[in-house]
Amino acid sequence: MWLGKGHGIVKPNDFVKHKEPCEKYLITFTDIAREHAKRLLKDIEVREKCTYAYEAFIGEYKGEKIYVLNPYFGASPSVFALEIAIAKGARKFIVVGEAGAIKPEVKIGDVILPTWALREEGTSYHYMPPEYVPKPNQKLFGALEEEIKGQIKGVVNIFKGGIWTTDAAFRETDDKVKEYSERGILGVEMETSALMSVAEFRGVNLAVALAVSDELYHDIWNHGFKSEKLKRTEKLLVNAALEVLVSL
């Protein structure tokens, strides 16, 4: 793949009619997280639904404007949404998503805080060279980790480490799960490495918190998408994300 060094012909600004009145964004990927954020924010204004987002709205939390963006899942559509948000004036992003655990000690309802990402999606390679290792903004990550520890208060386990991002949800094969787990990678999902790469490329701040929704290290896939543990954890992560966004 050739990493182009020239200027993009189609630009994010081409899709922006006006700037948004806030720089702080919460990015969600599930009904649980999005609807919980909607309950916590005041004076919500729903933004027009469009091809790159399932839903978007802006509201007030503790006197600050926060934009909640729920893109469609996967690296390419989520990056499209991120690019346009940056073009609208966004500068700080906290992502609350879900991940499948690949390390046996990580269970449904636990928290993964990615400190780096393995790139098995295609989008990030158009932004950063192959040897680049995506990482979160350290200041934002540190604040998020501290707030999550305060919110969780021993209710569930918190793990820090690598995350595997893939485009192929049905090719998370048992040999790769075993290999990547042995390398210290905690879980797998579909957006983090691309979002971190684009944030670095565009010079904005982004950190990610993931609730564990399923376990891939058994002989048979074990999922907990409707579990109360997962719902509780995602809500706590949204609480923490909003607190961090208004504090920075």
VEXGURO-735469 format. One record per residue: x, y, z of N, C-alpha, C, O in turn. Coordinates in steps of 0.02 Angstrom, whole numbers, padded with zeros to 5 digits, always signed. Last residue first. Layout:
<pts>
XYZXYZXYZXYZ;...
</pts>
This chain:
<pts>
-00558+00952+01578-00499+00970+01540-00513+01027+01490-00468+01048+01454;-00677+00918+01636-00623+00938+01681-00562+00964+01643-00518+00995+01674;-00766+00870+01545-00781+00937+01573-00724+00962+01618-00722+01021+01636;-00706+00747+01515-00714+00799+01462-00728+00867+01491-00704+00917+01465;-00717+00678+01635-00651+00697+01610-00657+00753+01558-00619+00801+01559;-00856+00660+01644-00820+00695+01697-00752+00720+01673-00732+00776+01688;-00879+00583+01529-00907+00650+01535-00871+00691+01588-00858+00750+01578;-00809+00465+01564-00791+00503+01504-00816+00574+01509-00780+00622+01493;-00880+00419+01677-00811+00439+01683-00789+00483+01624-00755+00533+01634;-01006+00389+01619-01000+00436+01675-00929+00464+01679-00919+00525+01684;-00964+00291+01528-00992+00354+01503-00989+00408+01558-00971+00465+01544;-00924+00193+01618-00875+00222+01573-00900+00288+01543-00861+00335+01535;-01047+00162+01678-00993+00190+01719-00939+00223+01676-00912+00275+01694;-01111+00106+01567-01137+00167+01597-01085+00201+01641-01079+00262+01640;-01032-00007+01546-01036+00045+01495-01062+00111+01523-01038+00164+01505;-01058-00079+01665-00990-00055+01650-00992+00001+01598-00958+00051+01606;-01195-00108+01655-01170-00069+01712-01102-00039+01695-01090+00020+01708;-01196-00188+01539-01233-00125+01542-01207-00079+01597-01197-00020+01587;-01118-00298+01583-01096-00255+01527-01131-00188+01529-01099-00136+01521;-01198-00348+01686-01129-00327+01699-01105-00280+01645-01075-00228+01659;-01314-00387+01622-01317-00328+01666-01247-00303+01683-01238-00243+01693;-01302-00435+01451-01290-00446+01522-01293-00381+01561-01276-00328+01535;-01314-00438+01317-01373-00417+01354-01363-00423+01430-01411-00416+01468;-01192-00484+01272-01216-00419+01248-01277-00394+01286-01290-00333+01286;-01097-00584+01299-01140-00558+01353-01170-00491+01335-01174-00446+01377;-01038-00739+01229-01054-00667+01226-01102-00648+01281-01142-00688+01305;-00920-00850+01182-00962-00833+01240-00975-00758+01239-00929-00718+01247;-00887-00972+01062-00893-00901+01076-00941-00889+01134-00997-00915+01134;-00803-01117+01117-00864-01088+01088-00868-01015+01109-00854-00998+01167;-00682-01130+01178-00693-01169+01117-00754-01142+01079-00757-01145+01018;-00629-00962+01229-00660-01028+01240-00664-01066+01174-00652-01038+01121;-00588-00836+01197-00536-00884+01214-00563-00953+01233-00525-00997+01252;-00674-00731+01179-00656-00770+01120-00606-00826+01135-00583-00859+01089;-00811-00655+01253-00748-00690+01265-00734-00738+01208-00775-00779+01190;-00886-00489+01261-00885-00560+01243-00815-00589+01254-00767-00552+01264;-00875-00360+01307-00942-00384+01289-00944-00459+01275-00998-00489+01278;-00794-00249+01407-00788-00316+01377-00857-00346+01369-00894-00357+01417;-00781-00081+01361-00813-00130+01404-00810-00198+01370-00823-00203+01310;-00648+00032+01342-00688-00021+01313-00717-00066+01368-00682-00087+01414;-00595+00193+01303-00612+00148+01357-00661+00096+01330-00711+00114+01298;-00471+00299+01232-00523+00249+01223-00533+00208+01286-00484+00191+01320;-00432+00466+01177-00420+00408+01219-00481+00363+01216-00536+00385+01199;-00359+00603+01091-00409+00549+01092-00386+00493+01138-00327+00475+01138;-00332+00763+01023-00323+00718+01080-00379+00667+01083-00438+00683+01077;-00255+00802+00862-00306+00810+00914-00296+00756+00967-00257+00710+00958;-00178+00796+00744-00156+00837+00800-00210+00851+00851-00211+00905+00881;-00201+00713+00637-00234+00778+00637-00216+00823+00696-00237+00881+00699;-00126+00600+00673-00114+00633+00609-00142+00704+00608-00111+00749+00581;-00186+00564+00794-00115+00584+00792-00100+00624+00729-00066+00675+00731;-00314+00531+00747-00306+00584+00797-00234+00609+00798-00222+00669+00803;-00282+00425+00663-00307+00487+00634-00301+00545+00683-00285+00601+00663;-00242+00330+00759-00196+00351+00706-00218+00417+00676-00177+00461+00664;-00355+00312+00838-00294+00339+00868-00247+00365+00815-00215+00417+00824;-00441+00256+00741-00458+00320+00774-00397+00352+00805-00387+00412+00800;-00374+00136+00709-00386+00187+00658-00401+00255+00689-00375+00305+00666;-00373+00067+00829-00309+00083+00797-00318+00137+00745-00275+00180+00737;-00518+00056+00861-00469+00093+00901-00406+00113+00864-00386+00171+00867;-00614-00024+00788-00605+00047+00775-00542+00079+00804-00515+00127+00775;-00649-00156+00823-00647-00138+00752-00631-00065+00738-00635-00044+00680;-00570-00276+00936-00628-00236+00915-00613-00208+00845-00569-00234+00811;-00506-00379+01065-00513-00365+00994-00576-00324+00981-00628-00336+01012;-00385-00384+01201-00449-00393+01169-00448-00373+01097-00397-00352+01070;-00251-00386+01249-00306-00401+01293-00371-00418+01258-00409-00461+01281;-00089-00445+01213-00147-00407+01190-00209-00432+01228-00218-00492+01237;+00022-00521+01242-00001-00473+01292-00060-00430+01271-00080-00384+01307;+00056-00622+01161+00094-00560+01153+00073-00506+01203+00102-00452+01205;-00042-00714+01189+00026-00727+01215+00072-00666+01208+00121-00659+01244;-00144-00656+01115-00149-00659+01187-00081-00670+01219-00065-00640+01270;-00098-00682+00986-00101-00613+01009-00108-00609+01085-00081-00564+01117;-00108-00825+00983-00045-00790+00970-00046-00720+00999+00001-00700+01033;-00246-00848+01009-00195-00876+01052-00129-00838+01045-00097-00820+01095;-00305-00779+00902-00324-00763+00971-00270-00787+01019-00250-00750+01064;-00249-00849+00795-00231-00779+00806-00249-00756+00877-00211-00719+00908;-00310-00973+00810-00238-00969+00813-00214-00897+00825-00165-00886+00860;-00447-00943+00798-00422-00967+00862-00346-00963+00867-00319-00950+00921;-00482-00787+00712-00472-00859+00715-00438-00880+00780-00404-00840+00812;-00581-00684+00664-00544-00684+00727-00531-00757+00745-00565-00785+00788;-00659-00667+00554-00594-00698+00545-00549-00688+00606-00488-00684+00601;-00773-00593+00567-00781-00666+00564-00716-00702+00548-00717-00761+00529;-00732-00462+00563-00762-00487+00624-00769-00563+00625-00770-00594+00678;-00609-00381+00501-00642-00445+00484-00670-00478+00547-00636-00517+00580;-00534-00273+00533-00592-00261+00490-00635-00323+00482-00693-00318+00460;-00471-00253+00702-00478-00289+00639-00538-00266+00600-00587-00242+00628;-00360-00220+00829-00413-00192+00788-00414-00226+00720-00363-00228+00686;-00318-00265+00988-00313-00288+00918-00373-00260+00880-00430-00275+00897;-00233-00179+01115-00297-00198+01085-00284-00215+01012-00245-00182+00978;-00127-00188+01262-00139-00186+01190-00210-00207+01171-00242-00246+01206;-00172-00112+01419-00127-00147+01374-00149-00141+01302-00184-00094+01283;-00253-00133+01576-00219-00088+01529-00173-00130+01484-00141-00176+01507;-00406-00172+01653-00345-00196+01622-00318-00143+01574-00356-00112+01536;-00503-00187+01796-00480-00141+01745-00412-00166+01719-00367-00179+01758;-00647-00275+01857-00575-00270+01846-00559-00222+01789-00596-00218+01740;-00779-00196+01953-00754-00240+01900-00679-00230+01893-00651-00182+01920;-00784-00129+02077-00842-00166+02053-00822-00216+01999-00845-00273+02000;-00685-00045+02123-00678-00116+02137-00736-00158+02112-00737-00219+02125;-00728+00082+02072-00723+00069+02144-00723-00006+02161-00758-00028+02207;-00771+00149+01955-00779+00077+01961-00777+00055+02034-00818+00014+02056;-00738+00285+01974-00807+00265+01959-00819+00192+01974-00871+00173+02001;-00600+00282+01997-00645+00311+02046-00717+00290+02037-00753+00279+02086;-00556+00226+01878-00542+00192+01941-00587+00218+01997-00609+00179+02040;-00598+00329+01792-00630+00263+01788-00617+00223+01852-00663+00191+01878;-00509+00432+01827-00581+00440+01838-00617+00373+01837-00663+00361+01877;-00385+00376+01789-00397+00396+01858-00472+00401+01874-00495+00378+01926;-00407+00360+01650-00391+00302+01693-00407+00318+01766-00438+00278+01801;-00425+00493+01611-00479+00445+01602-00468+00384+01647-00515+00360+01679;-00301+00550+01637-00360+00576+01671-00418+00527+01668-00455+00519+01716;-00222+00472+01550-00210+00472+01622-00269+00496+01661-00287+00467+01713;-00277+00505+01424-00280+00436+01449-00270+00434+01524-00307+00399+01559;-00244+00640+01416-00314+00620+01417-00322+00550+01445-00368+00536+01483;-00104+00629+01415-00137+00669+01466-00211+00648+01473-00236+00640+01528;-00080+00545+01302-00062+00523+01369-00097+00563+01424-00117+00535+01475;-00184+00490+01176-00153+00549+01205-00141+00536+01279-00188+00517+01315;-00147+00316+01135-00191+00372+01154-00151+00433+01173-00090+00429+01185;-00065+00252+00987-00070+00258+01059-00118+00316+01075-00129+00359+01032;-00010+00145+00854-00058+00194+00881-00061+00192+00957-00059+00139+00988;+00143+00135+00783+00102+00101+00835+00055+00152+00865+00077+00199+00898;+00208+00122+00619+00179+00164+00671+00136+00122+00718+00098+00079+00696;+00249+00048+00510+00282+00036+00574+00253+00075+00632+00271+00063+00690;+00174+00097+00400+00160+00031+00428+00191+00018+00496+00162-00018+00537;+00128+00273+00426+00167+00219+00396+00157+00153+00432+00133+00152+00489;-00041+00341+00421+00023+00331+00455+00061+00272+00424+00029+00226+00398;-00149+00348+00330-00130+00406+00371-00059+00400+00399-00022+00449+00400;-00176+00231+00272-00180+00290+00228-00160+00354+00264-00155+00407+00234;-00179+00144+00375-00120+00142+00331-00120+00196+00278-00071+00207+00243;-00303+00152+00435-00248+00189+00465-00186+00192+00420-00145+00237+00427;-00387+00065+00358-00394+00138+00354-00332+00175+00379-00310+00223+00347;-00381-00073+00376-00347-00043+00319-00344+00033+00320-00301+00062+00286;-00333-00162+00525-00383-00129+00483-00346-00092+00427-00285-00083+00432;-00244-00206+00614-00265-00253+00562-00328-00227+00527-00370-00266+00503;-00131-00147+00720-00169-00124+00662-00182-00181+00613-00138-00201+00575;-00141-00143+00892-00116-00182+00835-00161-00168+00775-00221-00176+00780;-00114-00006+01003-00159-00046+00961-00121-00081+00905-00076-00053+00874;-00101+00043+01176-00075+00039+01108-00121-00007+01068-00161-00043+01097;-00178+00049+01286-00118+00091+01286-00083+00090+01219-00039+00132+01206;-00349+00036+01317-00295+00023+01269-00239+00074+01275-00250+00135+01270;-00423-00031+01447-00399+00035+01429-00340+00026+01382-00285+00011+01405;-00561-00129+01475-00496-00127+01442-00481-00054+01425-00521-00021+01392;-00656-00196+01607-00637-00136+01569-00568-00147+01539-00522-00170+01573;-00785-00326+01618-00723-00293+01637-00709-00234+01591-00745-00223+01542;-00892-00385+01557-00906-00333+01607-00844-00299+01633-00849-00247+01666;-00815-00541+01538-00871-00498+01519-00886-00449+01575-00892-00468+01633;-00637-00539+01581-00705-00567+01580-00756-00515+01556-00743-00455+01555;-00474-00591+01571-00519-00535+01556-00589-00562+01543-00598-00604+01499;-00398-00704+01580-00415-00670+01643-00462-00611+01633-00488-00583+01682;-00378-00746+01444-00426-00780+01488-00443-00745+01552-00499-00755+01578;-00388-00631+01313-00345-00655+01367-00390-00684+01422-00436-00649+01445;-00479-00579+01231-00442-00636+01204-00393-00664+01257-00362-00715+01245;-00641-00505+01235-00580-00523+01271-00546-00582+01236-00579-00629+01215;-00704-00385+01125-00704-00455+01144-00638-00472+01178-00584-00454+01152;-00772-00225+01171-00719-00267+01143-00730-00339+01165-00761-00352+01217;-00851-00065+01146-00850-00134+01171-00793-00172+01138-00770-00154+01084;-00825+00108+01195-00847+00055+01151-00847-00013+01186-00843-00017+01247;-00802+00274+01198-00827+00220+01241-00856+00167+01195-00905+00178+01160;-00680+00395+01177-00718+00342+01143-00738+00290+01195-00696+00265+01232;-00661+00565+01185-00658+00503+01224-00706+00454+01191-00765+00469+01180;-00574+00699+01115-00619+00643+01103-00607+00588+01155-00551+00568+01166;-00550+00867+01074-00542+00815+01126-00596+00762+01117-00655+00778+01111;-00582+00948+00967-00512+00940+00984-00499+00886+01037-00443+00862+01044;-00688+01004+00832-00676+00961+00890-00601+00951+00902-00562+00946+00855;-00719+01076+00717-00688+01111+00773-00674+01069+00834-00650+01096+00885;-00758+01014+00603-00807+01058+00635-00780+01094+00697-00813+01137+00725;-00651+00933+00578-00661+00990+00533-00712+01039+00562-00709+01099+00546;-00677+00837+00675-00618+00879+00681-00625+00942+00637-00607+00997+00658;-00793+00780+00619-00796+00812+00685-00737+00859+00695-00744+00914+00721;-00738+00726+00503-00786+00781+00497-00794+00818+00564-00800+00879+00565;-00657+00626+00560-00628+00678+00517-00675+00738+00512-00653+00796+00517;-00752+00544+00625-00701+00581+00663-00671+00638+00623-00663+00693+00649;-00822+00491+00516-00857+00533+00564-00808+00575+00605-00820+00633+00619;-00718+00420+00456-00754+00471+00417-00789+00519+00465-00785+00580+00457;-00691+00330+00560-00641+00381+00541-00673+00436+00500-00656+00495+00510;-00807+00253+00555-00792+00292+00616-00740+00345+00603-00743+00400+00631;-00800+00194+00427-00853+00242+00443-00839+00283+00505-00857+00341+00508;-00672+00119+00443-00684+00169+00392-00740+00217+00409-00729+00278+00406;-00684+00031+00558-00633+00083+00552-00652+00137+00503-00647+00197+00519;-00843+00003+00640-00792-00012+00591-00745+00046+00581-00764+00104+00593;-01014+00063+00656-00953+00031+00680-00907+00011+00622-00928+00004+00565;-01068+00234+00634-01076+00162+00619-01010+00128+00636-00957+00159+00632;-01052+00346+00777-01042+00325+00707-01064+00253+00697-01078+00217+00745;-01119+00450+00878-01123+00377+00873-01115+00357+00800-01165+00352+00764;-01070+00580+00980-01070+00556+00911-01070+00480+00911-01026+00449+00942;-01108+00717+01073-01108+00643+01074-01119+00619+01003-01169+00634+00970;-01030+00856+01136-01059+00827+01075-01053+00751+01081-00999+00725+01093;-01060+00966+01266-01030+00903+01246-01067+00877+01185-01129+00875+01184;-01034+01116+01352-01063+01085+01293-01024+01021+01275-00963+01023+01269;-01048+01128+01529-01007+01123+01468-01046+01091+01412-01085+01045+01422;-01124+01121+01644-01110+01187+01616-01068+01187+01553-01054+01241+01527;-01139+00984+01665-01105+01025+01714-01081+01091+01685-01025+01114+01698;-01170+00966+01500-01154+00926+01560-01112+00969+01607-01056+00989+01590;-01282+00982+01367-01242+01016+01418-01233+00969+01477-01280+00937+01501;-01268+00923+01195-01303+00939+01257-01256+00970+01307-01198+00983+01292;-01300+00859+01034-01259+00901+01077-01301+00920+01138-01361+00931+01133;-01294+00707+00939-01330+00760+00975-01281+00799+01018-01227+00774+01036;-01320+00581+00818-01275+00632+00846-01317+00685+00881-01369+00706+00855;-01321+00416+00750-01354+00471+00785-01302+00519+00813-01246+00499+00829;-01247+00353+00652-01313+00327+00669-01354+00380+00704-01413+00389+00690;-01155+00430+00522-01170+00425+00593-01240+00398+00603-01287+00417+00568;-01140+00446+00386-01082+00423+00424-01095+00417+00499-01049+00400+00536;-01258+00492+00327-01231+00428+00305-01174+00402+00349-01162+00342+00350;-01358+00562+00462-01326+00563+00397-01293+00497+00383-01299+00450+00422;-01470+00662+00558-01440+00597+00544-01413+00598+00472-01441+00630+00428;-01438+00819+00632-01466+00782+00575-01431+00715+00566-01369+00712+00567;-01438+00820+00810-01411+00840+00746-01440+00795+00692-01463+00740+00705;-01536+00873+00944-01519+00818+00899-01494+00846+00833-01526+00890+00804;-01493+00945+01089-01512+00962+01021-01489+00906+00975-01430+00894+00969;-01535+00947+01260-01508+00910+01203-01537+00936+01137-01597+00948+01131;-01532+00994+01396-01543+01038+01338-01515+01008+01274-01477+01039+01238;-01410+00886+01474-01468+00931+01475-01472+00970+01410-01422+00979+01374;-01359+00715+01494-01351+00782+01466-01416+00821+01470-01471+00793+01469;-01399+00589+01539-01358+00631+01582-01352+00704+01558-01341+00749+01599;-01470+00528+01438-01504+00540+01502-01465+00588+01546-01494+00623+01587;-01372+00518+01340-01431+00560+01327-01469+00576+01392-01496+00631+01400;-01289+00423+01397-01265+00492+01388-01323+00540+01378-01323+00595+01404;-01374+00314+01382-01355+00336+01449-01330+00408+01447-01347+00449+01489;-01380+00302+01244-01440+00321+01280-01426+00342+01352-01461+00385+01379;-01244+00266+01216-01275+00326+01187-01336+00349+01227-01342+00408+01243;-01225+00146+01287-01185+00205+01302-01218+00269+01276-01221+00319+01312;-01326+00062+01229-01318+00070+01301-01283+00136+01317-01308+00176+01356;-01306+00062+01091-01367+00093+01118-01359+00108+01193-01382+00159+01217;-01134+00100+01047-01189+00056+01068-01249+00096+01093-01243+00154+01111;-01029+00184+01026-01045+00136+00973-01104+00091+00989-01121+00047+00950;-00980+00357+01048-01008+00294+01071-01022+00249+01011-01027+00272+00954;-00879+00489+01093-00896+00444+01038-00920+00378+01067-00885+00347+01107;-00893+00649+01148-00898+00580+01172-00920+00538+01111-00972+00550+01082;-00795+00795+01126-00839+00744+01098-00835+00679+01137-00781+00656+01157;-00771+00966+01130-00766+00904+01168-00818+00853+01145-00878+00867+01145;-00788+01089+01077-00728+01053+01056-00723+00983+01086-00678+00946+01070;-00936+01171+01014-00898+01137+01066-00839+01099+01036-00840+01081+00977;-01025+01216+00914-01008+01260+00970-00972+01225+01028-00977+01247+01085;-00963+01176+00749-01003+01160+00808-00980+01202+00867-00922+01222+00871;-00969+01265+00592-00933+01239+00650-00982+01222+00706-01036+01251+00710;-01055+01212+00442-01044+01260+00497-01004+01225+00552-01005+01164+00558;-01043+01118+00342-01079+01180+00327-01068+01233+00380-01070+01293+00365;-00930+01004+00283-00948+01045+00342-00981+01110+00321-00951+01151+00286;-00876+00934+00182-00938+00908+00209-00965+00950+00267-01015+00933+00297;-00757+00993+00154-00806+00993+00100-00875+00969+00124-00926+00982+00092;-00676+00966+00261-00712+01030+00260-00764+01034+00205-00811+01075+00209;-00616+00845+00222-00670+00845+00272-00711+00910+00272-00772+00909+00281;-00590+00840+00042-00570+00861+00110-00629+00858+00158-00686+00868+00137;-00523+00763-00096-00585+00773-00058-00565+00786+00014-00528+00747+00044;-00382+00763-00111-00425+00798-00159-00493+00814-00127-00517+00870-00131;-00252+00789+00006-00313+00753-00012-00356+00794-00060-00364+00855-00050;-00084+00818-00046-00146+00843-00016-00205+00801-00040-00209+00781-00098;+00041+00685-00032+00013+00747-00058-00051+00768-00020-00068+00738+00030;+00084+00563+00006+00111+00620+00043+00082+00687+00020+00095+00739+00050;+00010+00402+00026+00015+00465-00011+00040+00521+00033+00020+00527+00091;+00075+00252+00044+00052+00307+00087+00063+00372+00051+00120+00396+00046;+00027+00110-00040+00066+00172-00047+00035+00226-00003-00023+00243-00012;+00042-00060+00000+00000+00000+00000+00044+00062+00000+00094+00066+00037;
</pts>
